[in-house]
Amino acid sequence: MSELHKFLFEGLPVRGVLVRLDADWQEVLRRRAEGAGWPAPVQALMGEMAAAGVLLQSNISFNGALVLQVYGDGPVKLAVAEVRSDLGFRVTAKVDGEVAEDAALDALLNVQGGGRCAITLDPKDKTAGQQPYQGVVPLSGPDGEPLRRLAEVLEHYMRQSEQLDTRLVLAADGRCAAGLLIQRLPVEGVGNLAGREDAPEADESHEAFHRIAMLAATLSTEELLGLDADTLLRRLFWEEPLRRFEPQRGESGPRFACTCSRQRVGQMLVSLGRSEVDEVVEEQGRVEVGCEFCGLRYHFDAVDVGELFTPRIDQAPGSASLN
């Protein structure tokens, strides 16, 4: 079962989150295998994006969807992970070109230096005129060097856009997608990230974060994907005073969940117009629409299409207004 673990380092301005997606990640791959599937490097990237999206969403108080996107000028044109506030997640990618077996992030998306990473917060219940918040950074470091791992890009994003020191460890294979996030919390008063970096509190905060971040960096891919949460945290931070919270599993934890529906697909077809939809039915006998996220396919024959474009009469007989 997929699970999320939050923890604090007692007496230190540092927090952490650990996520493991197993059966839910396997379900994503099973559905993809029914279609074209993903090349191995793309599959690993999508697993890392799913884990990273869950980590980032779980770390904020936001009623809406967090959408993590990477896009660029390589064979992967776009990769998306969407995580809602209830930790339901879904992922998709558009691949157009040959993918080398050992391709890293720069070879997938940043061949000519045009790759970007965007994080969008899309509120569930928007007020009038409210727009989603979005931050964008290039897939390169401060000196313009291409970054080869998603974790490096997101660390750079958090430091540049959110002013938060962050260490991320991400990994994925055919069984599991997992991630560990370590983040420095702002210190109260003038010693926080928005204030004086030379304050004593800031020095101590930096020292604590970097010590713990160095411990997190020793975590291997095999350990992250293979060890249970208790063993992993004990092995990494056995000298640190951890305060752990109740794990989130099942309905309260991370899980694969797509928001597509037959009704939404029908609304999309209506927006295309009757003549265009009828033309497809005439040529192919029916309209078939596949969800890019979950792989589910929806079919509409001539009768279904007729119902879509027939106005509904919801009023009871005799209840029509005379005005």
MOPEHU-V520344 format. One record per backbone hydrogen bond with DSSP energy under -1.0 kcal/mol. NH is the residue of the N-H (numbers start at 1). CO is the residue of the C=O. E is the energy in kcal/mol with one decimal. If there is no record, write none. Layout:
nh: {NH & NH}
co: {CO & CO}
e: {E & E}
This chain:
nh: {3 & 4 & 5 & 7 & 8 & 9 & 10 & 12 & 14 & 15 & 16 & 17 & 18 & 19 & 20 & 21 & 26 & 27 & 28 & 29 & 30 & 31 & 32 & 33 & 35 & 37 & 43 & 44 & 45 & 46 & 47 & 48 & 49 & 50 & 51 & 52 & 53 & 54 & 55 & 56 & 57 & 58 & 60 & 64 & 65 & 66 & 67 & 68 & 69 & 70 & 71 & 72 & 73 & 76 & 77 & 78 & 79 & 80 & 81 & 82 & 83 & 84 & 87 & 89 & 90 & 92 & 94 & 96 & 103 & 105 & 108 & 109 & 110 & 116 & 117 & 118 & 119 & 120 & 121 & 122 & 124 & 130 & 133 & 135 & 137 & 139 & 140 & 141 & 144 & 147 & 153 & 154 & 155 & 156 & 157 & 158 & 159 & 160 & 161 & 164 & 167 & 169 & 171 & 173 & 177 & 178 & 179 & 180 & 181 & 182 & 183 & 184 & 185 & 192 & 195 & 196 & 203 & 204 & 205 & 206 & 207 & 208 & 209 & 210 & 211 & 212 & 213 & 214 & 215 & 216 & 217 & 218 & 219 & 224 & 225 & 226 & 227 & 232 & 233 & 234 & 235 & 236 & 237 & 240 & 242 & 243 & 245 & 248 & 252 & 253 & 255 & 257 & 265 & 266 & 267 & 268 & 269 & 270 & 271 & 273 & 277 & 278 & 279 & 280 & 281 & 282 & 283 & 284 & 285 & 287 & 289 & 291 & 295 & 298 & 300 & 305 & 306 & 307 & 308 & 309 & 310 & 319}
co: {20 & 248 & 18 & 16 & 243 & 14 & 241 & 9 & 12 & 183 & 7 & 181 & 5 & 179 & 3 & 177 & 22 & 23 & 24 & 25 & 26 & 27 & 28 & 29 & 32 & 32 & 39 & 40 & 41 & 42 & 43 & 44 & 45 & 46 & 47 & 48 & 49 & 50 & 51 & 52 & 53 & 54 & 57 & 62 & 122 & 83 & 120 & 81 & 118 & 79 & 116 & 77 & 109 & 108 & 94 & 94 & 70 & 92 & 68 & 90 & 66 & 88 & 84 & 255 & 82 & 80 & 78 & 75 & 100 & 148 & 104 & 105 & 106 & 71 & 137 & 69 & 135 & 67 & 133 & 65 & 63 & 127 & 121 & 119 & 117 & 115 & 138 & 145 & 141 & 139 & 149 & 150 & 151 & 152 & 153 & 154 & 155 & 156 & 157 & 158 & 182 & 180 & 178 & 176 & 21 & 171 & 19 & 169 & 17 & 167 & 15 & 165 & 13 & 189 & 192 & 190 & 199 & 200 & 201 & 202 & 203 & 204 & 205 & 206 & 207 & 208 & 209 & 210 & 211 & 212 & 213 & 215 & 216 & 220 & 221 & 222 & 223 & 228 & 229 & 230 & 231 & 232 & 233 & 237 & 240 & 8 & 6 & 4 & 249 & 250 & 87 & 89 & 261 & 262 & 263 & 264 & 265 & 266 & 267 & 269 & 273 & 274 & 275 & 276 & 277 & 278 & 279 & 280 & 281 & 300 & 298 & 296 & 291 & 289 & 287 & 301 & 302 & 303 & 304 & 305 & 307 & 316}
e: {-2.3 & -1.8 & -3.1 & -2.4 & -2.4 & -2.0 & -3.0 & -2.5 & -1.9 & -2.5 & -2.8 & -2.1 & -2.8 & -2.6 & -2.4 & -3.2 & -2.8 & -1.8 & -1.7 & -2.1 & -2.3 & -2.2 & -2.0 & -2.3 & -1.5 & -1.0 & -2.7 & -2.4 & -2.1 & -2.7 & -2.1 & -2.3 & -2.5 & -2.2 & -2.3 & -2.8 & -2.8 & -2.0 & -2.3 & -2.6 & -2.5 & -2.4 & -1.4 & -1.2 & -2.4 & -3.0 & -2.9 & -3.1 & -2.9 & -2.2 & -2.3 & -1.1 & -1.5 & -2.4 & -2.0 & -1.2 & -2.3 & -3.1 & -2.6 & -2.8 & -2.7 & -2.6 & -2.3 & -2.7 & -1.8 & -2.2 & -3.1 & -3.7 & -1.6 & -1.9 & -1.4 & -2.3 & -1.7 & -3.1 & -3.1 & -2.8 & -2.4 & -2.5 & -3.0 & -2.9 & -2.7 & -2.3 & -1.9 & -2.2 & -2.5 & -1.7 & -1.2 & -2.7 & -2.0 & -1.8 & -1.5 & -2.4 & -2.2 & -2.2 & -2.5 & -2.7 & -2.0 & -2.6 & -3.3 & -2.1 & -3.0 & -2.2 & -2.1 & -2.4 & -2.4 & -2.8 & -2.1 & -2.4 & -2.9 & -2.6 & -2.5 & -2.4 & -3.3 & -1.1 & -1.6 & -1.7 & -2.0 & -2.4 & -2.4 & -2.9 & -2.4 & -2.5 & -2.6 & -2.9 & -2.0 & -2.1 & -3.2 & -2.0 & -1.4 & -2.3 & -2.0 & -1.1 & -1.7 & -2.6 & -2.3 & -1.9 & -2.5 & -2.6 & -2.6 & -2.1 & -2.5 & -2.2 & -2.6 & -1.5 & -1.2 & -3.0 & -2.4 & -2.7 & -1.6 & -1.2 & -1.7 & -2.4 & -2.1 & -2.5 & -2.2 & -2.0 & -2.2 & -2.3 & -1.9 & -1.0 & -1.8 & -2.9 & -1.8 & -1.4 & -2.1 & -2.5 & -1.8 & -2.9 & -2.5 & -3.0 & -2.6 & -2.9 & -1.7 & -3.3 & -2.4 & -2.6 & -2.3 & -2.0 & -2.0 & -1.8 & -1.0 & -2.0}
